[in-house]
Amino acid sequence: MGIASLMVGAAVAVVVIAYLVHPFRVVIKRKTPDPYHHNIPIESWVRQLKNPQAPFKDKGWGGAETVNFCPRCGREVAAEHRFCPGCGVQLPGRE
């Protein structure tokens, strides 16, 4: 075996060992504070984006609700649009 193959083998061994003893992997329940506490605000923000309270809506002239933003992709749409120009979904309240 040449020196190059020994170096490649050593590099692979280091990567495998680093993967096995990965310090961020949670294996045991700890009694110390959560090491991922900084992710909590990000997770709550993502949850709010996935489940919005109410889509952006505006009352049209006829009393029917017209959407100013697409409920699927969030792109702004004009009052005369029946379908979203971005994703093609039919907008509610526009027949």
C-alpha positions as a printed NumPy array, in Angstrom:
array([[  0.   ,   0.   ,   0.   ],
       [  1.144,   3.453,  -0.778],
       [  1.167,   6.476,   1.468],
       [ -1.807,   7.978,  -0.394],
       [ -4.083,   5.03 ,   0.356],
       [ -3.034,   5.124,   4.024],
       [ -3.867,   8.834,   4.186],
       [ -7.285,   8.24 ,   2.594],
       [ -7.961,   5.418,   5.054],
       [ -6.956,   7.63 ,   7.974],
       [ -9.22 ,  10.434,   6.733],
       [-12.165,   8.046,   6.418],
       [-11.481,   6.71 ,   9.923],
       [-11.426,  10.244,  11.352],
       [-14.738,  11.083,   9.676],
       [-16.38 ,   7.879,  10.947],
       [-15.117,   8.435,  14.493],
       [-16.235,  12.081,  14.426],
       [-19.693,  10.962,  13.285],
       [-19.963,   8.368,  16.045],
       [-18.979,  10.763,  18.832],
       [-20.843,  13.744,  17.4  ],
       [-21.191,  16.187,  20.338],
       [-24.526,  17.618,  19.153],
       [-26.358,  14.31 ,  19.025],
       [-28.75 ,  13.887,  21.962],
       [-28.568,  10.283,  23.109],
       [-29.506,  10.557,  26.79 ],
       [-32.085,  12.778,  28.459],
       [-30.118,  15.432,  30.288],
       [-31.125,  17.191,  33.473],
       [-29.288,  20.296,  32.329],
       [-31.039,  22.966,  30.234],
       [-31.744,  22.157,  26.622],
       [-28.623,  22.811,  24.514],
       [-30.916,  23.708,  21.602],
       [-32.791,  26.468,  23.455],
       [-31.752,  28.958,  20.775],
       [-33.913,  27.044,  18.243],
       [-37.162,  27.614,  20.157],
       [-37.901,  31.085,  18.667],
       [-37.127,  29.798,  15.179],
       [-39.421,  26.788,  15.612],
       [-42.29 ,  28.97 ,  16.855],
       [-41.809,  31.327,  13.89 ],
       [-41.921,  28.395,  11.449],
       [-45.061,  27.077,  13.191],
       [-46.737,  30.486,  12.754],
       [-45.845,  30.535,   9.062],
       [-47.269,  27.052,   8.514],
       [-50.527,  27.834,  10.364],
       [-51.433,  31.495,   9.844],
       [-54.214,  32.867,  12.046],
       [-56.028,  34.581,   9.185],
       [-54.968,  35.248,   5.602],
       [-54.707,  38.837,   4.436],
       [-58.195,  39.654,   3.19 ],
       [-60.066,  42.763,   2.212],
       [-63.791,  43.312,   1.75 ],
       [-64.598,  43.985,  -1.895],
       [-67.323,  46.264,  -3.232],
       [-69.866,  43.459,  -3.46 ],
       [-69.4  ,  42.464,   0.169],
       [-67.603,  39.247,  -0.785],
       [-64.165,  38.763,   0.645],
       [-61.394,  39.262,  -1.876],
       [-57.857,  38.2  ,  -1.164],
       [-55.084,  40.737,  -1.704],
       [-52.474,  38.01 ,  -1.309],
       [-52.478,  34.449,  -2.577],
       [-53.302,  32.046,   0.28 ],
       [-50.937,  29.431,  -1.161],
       [-47.777,  31.293,  -2.209],
       [-48.302,  34.713,  -0.567],
       [-47.832,  36.709,  -3.763],
       [-49.736,  39.986,  -4.021],
       [-52.629,  39.842,  -6.483],
       [-54.696,  42.612,  -8.055],
       [-58.449,  42.964,  -7.465],
       [-59.311,  41.848, -11.011],
       [-57.333,  38.593, -10.83 ],
       [-59.315,  35.37 , -10.475],
       [-56.217,  33.178, -10.315],
       [-52.838,  33.788,  -8.718],
       [-50.267,  34.856, -11.337],
       [-47.547,  33.061,  -9.352],
       [-48.902,  29.587,  -8.611],
       [-52.218,  29.503, -10.515],
       [-54.529,  28.712,  -7.589],
       [-58.094,  30.049,  -7.857],
       [-58.554,  32.919,  -5.429],
       [-61.486,  32.636,  -2.99 ],
       [-64.375,  35.071,  -3.316],
       [-63.84 ,  35.662,  -7.05 ],
       [-66.15 ,  33.852,  -9.462]])
